[in-house]
């Protein structure tokens, strides 16, 4: 049973900064320097969640407290921060912000028995090569490929589809995930190729796409190549439906493609300010003159997941909590209901479709993008 603290008593405890019974949550992020605004997002999100939990009586009568440390989005500094948390007996960490920090820090946490939930680290490697202790409340990068593949298999089942990727490992994985999802729904792509980024022309590739009758192009790459392909295929008399991930969510794409970019589709994470489940929390942020953009709400949800695991396991053993989180149980959070898979990734990451039209991109609310 939760102990309901009188408001004055709770305020006194929070003012003092400690309590006889207290659960400390570490927060690792860039809190100074050029990335400080990003780190501030997750610090604010985690702190607001903790404040809200404490205002409701804490967890089994224990209050939560946040211990923020600056990792500067630097791998070496991140290892120092991780070792500092371990030496101070911190057993739960929200962070790190950057994948390059989360990955090396996670090894320290794994060995020391620390549960880590990142609100923003999206590289697949974080969970693909992670231990029992890693989770994230943001979608992994390659999930956009899966979403697009499923979408194309339904929307463009009878079209000839090309899957293209530059030669970077990250984009190669995105395209591979699109292919995997497409093929799983009994659709075979007409073209599956890689290309070298940075060229001024892709005439040979454009010609092959036209010769094979391609009418839908999914590109895992940067906006210049997408714009060049649109132009060169149009010069060959072929207009195509261009589809990509969030790499085309930049005004530079339209600056290069112009009207040829009309109708281009891109997957993107939902605007956190539009999430229905978050409105009450968003209002509390607004009352503090803060707009919870970026990964603020992901950090809030990370704390919610930790609290739910503490409740569900009836203790504070990080390993038991991690085991429970990996069962796939749905957790009500500020992001809506979420669940983790066996790797610690979100089972159903949410995306929306954006559409370029007349020089602007807006949400294509007539389309549905789900994982």
N, C-alpha and C positions, 0 to 999 in steps of 0.2 A: 504494500500500500504506500502511496506517495505521501510524504509529509508536506502539507500546505503551509508555507512560511508566511507569516504576516508581512505586509509590504515593508514596514519599517525595519523589521528584523532582516529581511532579505536585502534591503538597501544597505544596512550596516555591514552585512557580510560581504557584499560586492565592493563596498567602499574600502573595506579592509584588505581586499584582494586575496584572502585566503579563508579557508574554513577547516574545521576539524576533519570533515569528510569532503574530499574534493577530487574530481576527476579532471586531470589536466590533458588538454588536447594541444599538440604542437601545431604550429602554422608555419610552413616554409614557403617563402615567395620572395621575389625581388621587391624589397621595401624601400630601397633608395636607388638613385641613379635614373637612367633613361627608361627603365621598365617599371618604375615605381608605381605608376598609375595602374598597371596591370596587377601588380601585387596587392595594391590597395583594394582592388575589386574583391579578391578572395579573402583578404583580411576582414573587410566590412561584412561580407556574406557570412563567414564563419562566426564572427562576433555577434551579429544580429541573431543568428540561430541559437547561440549559447545564451544570449540574453533572454530570448523567448522561452527556452527550456527552463532556465532558472526561475523566470517569472511564474512558471506553472508548477514550481516545486522541485525542479531538478529531476534526477534519475534515482529512484528508490531513496529519496531523501538526501542524496549527494548532489552538490552543485558542480557545475562545469566551469572551467576557467581556460582561457586561451593564452598560449605562450608563443608569440610570433618571433621568428628569427629570419634574418635577411640572407638569402642564398645568392642574390645578384644574378640569378639565372646562369650561374657558372658551375660547371660540373665539380671542380675542385672545392669551391666554397660549399656546394651542396653536401659533399661528403663530410666536411667539417661540421656543418649544421647537423647532419644526421648523427654523427658521433657525439655532438653536444647533447642532443635530445636523449640519446641512449644513456649517457653518463648521468643525466639528471632524472632518469627513471620514467621518462615519457613513454607511454605505451601506444598512443594513437596520434597519427599525424594527418592533417589535411594539407595536401601539397604533394610534390612541389608544383610550381606553376609550369615551368618549361620541361619538356620531355628530356632534354639533355641533362637536366638536374635530377629529375625523378628516377631515371634509370640507374645511375650509379648509387644514389642514395638508397634505393629500394633494396640493394644487396646488403647494406649495413643494417637496415631495418629487419630484413628477413633473418639474418643471423642472430639478431638481438631479440626477436619475438615482438616486433612492433608492427601494428596494423597501419597501412598507408592507404588513403583514398585521395587521389588527385582530382581536382575539379576541372583540369584544363590540359593535362598531358595527353596528346592524341596519337603519338607515334605507335604503330602496332607493336613494335619491339618491347614497349613498356610492359605489356601483359603477355605477349607471346613468349618472352624469355624471362618473365617475372616469376616470383615464388608464390607461396601460399598466401602471402600478405598483401598483394597489390590489387587495387580496385580503382575505378575512375567513374565519375559522374558525367563525363563528356563522351561524345562518340569518338571512336578511333577513326583515323584518317581514311582507311580503306572501306569503311562502312558505306561511304557515299557510292562506291562502285557497286556494292551489292544492291543498294536502293535503286540505282539507275538501271541495273540489269533486269531487276524484277519489273520495273516500270516499262522498259522497252519491250519486254517479252509479252506484255499485255497490250500496250498502246500501239506498238509497231510490229506485231507478230508476223504480218504478211509482207513487211518491208525488208529490203536488203540492208543489213546493218554492218557498219565498220567499227571496229574497236581499235583505237590508236593510243599509243603512249610514247612519251619521250623515253630516253634511256636511263632516267633516274630510277633508283630502286623503289622509291615511294610511289611514283606514278605507275610503275610497272605492276605493283601490287594492286593499285586501284583498278587498272584495266583488267587484271586477272580476276578480281572479284566480280567485276561486271560480267565477264565471260562465264564464270562459274554460275552466277545467278541466272543468266540468260539460258545457258545450256540445261540447267536444272528444270526449267519450264519448257523443255523440248523445242527451243529455238536455237538454231545454229547461225552464227555470224557469217557474213560473206567475206569479211576481211578481218584479220587480227595481226597487226603489225606494230613494230616500234619505228621511231624515226629519231634523227639527231636534232636536238633543240638548237635554235640559234641561226638556222639557215635563212637565207633571203628568199629562197624559192623551194617549193616542194612539187615541182612540175611533174616529175615521174610518179610520185605517190598520187597526186591529184588525177593523173591520167588513168592509173590503175583503178582508182575508186570509180571513176566515170565508166571505164570499160566493163566493170563488174556490176554496173547498174545500182550502185549504192545510193540510197536516198536518206539514210540516217547515219550520222557520224557521231560517235561518242569519243571524245578526246580527253585523255588524262595528261594534261600538259599545260603550258602557259598560254596566255592570250595572244601573243604575236603569231604563233603557229596556227592557232585556230582562225585568226583573221586572214592569214595568207591562204589557207586551204579554202576558205569560203570564196575568196576572190578568184583564185585560180580555177576552181571547179565551175564558178559562174562563167568565166571566160571560155571554158570548154562546153558551155551550154547546159550545165547541170546545177540546179539549186538543191540544197540538202537541208534537212533539219539537223542543226548542230546542238549537241547535248554535252554538258561537261559537269565538273564538280565546282567548288567555289573559287577555282582559279580564274574564272571569267567574271567574277563579281568585282569588277573594277572598271572605272570609266575609260581606262586606257583601251579596253577591248573595243568599245564603241568608237573611240577616236580612230582606231585602225580599221575596223570593219565597216563602219558607217551603216548605211541602210541594209547592207548584206547581213548584218547581225540581227535584223528584225526577227523576232520569234525564237531566238536562241534560248535554250532552257538550261538551268543550273540548279543543282541541289545545294541547300544551305540549311544551317541550323535555324530553328524558329527564333523569332525575336523574343527574348525572355520577357519583355514588357507586355507581350500579348498572351502569355500563358495564364489560363483561367485560374488554375490552382494557386497562382502566385499573387493574385491581386491584393489580398489582405496584407501580405508581407511587403509587397511593393509600396503600399500606402504607408506602412510604418517607416520605410526608408524615406519616402517623400516628406514625411513629417520631420525628418532630420535633414532636409534639403539635400538628399543624395539620390541620384538616379541609378538603380541597380543594373547597370549594363554589363556587357561582356560575360564573364564567368562568375559574377557575384552570386547569382542564384544557384549555380552549380556547387559553390562552396557551402552555401546554406544547406543544400540537399545532402552534401557529404556528411555534415554534422547530423542531419536527420537520420541518415543511414546508420551512423555509429550509435546513436541513441536507441534506434529500433533494435540493433543487434545487442546492445547492453540489456535492454528489456527482455528480449527473447531468450537470451542465454542465462539470465538471472545472475550474472556476474560480470567480471571485467577481464576475462581471459581472452587476449587477442586471437589466439588460435581457434578457440571455440566460436568466437564471433565471426571469424573469417569463414569457418566451415558453414555456419548458418547462412551467411550472406551468399555463399556459393550454391545454396540449394535452389535459388531462383525464386524465392518467396517475393511477392510483390510488396513494395514499400510505398506508402503514401508520402509524397514529398512535395516541395514547392514547385518541382518540375512536372508534377503529375505522378502517377504510379510508375515506379521503376523496378527493375529486377536485374540481378547480375547473373552472368553465366559462369561456367566452371573456370574461366580464365580471370574473371573479375571485370569483364567488359559489360556494358549495358546490353541486355538481351534484345531490347527493341528501341534502339536509338531513333530519335525523331528528326525528320528533315521536312523541309517544305521545298516547293519548286519556285524558283524565281524566273521571270521571263523578261528578256530585253524587248523594249518597244519604244520607238520614237526617241531614242537616246537615253532612256531611263530603264532601270530594272525594278520591277515590283513583284510581289508575291502572286503567283498564278493560282488563285484560289479555286479555279475550276479543275485543278489537277490535285492528285493525292500522292504524297511521297512518304512511304513508310518503309521501315527496314524489313 
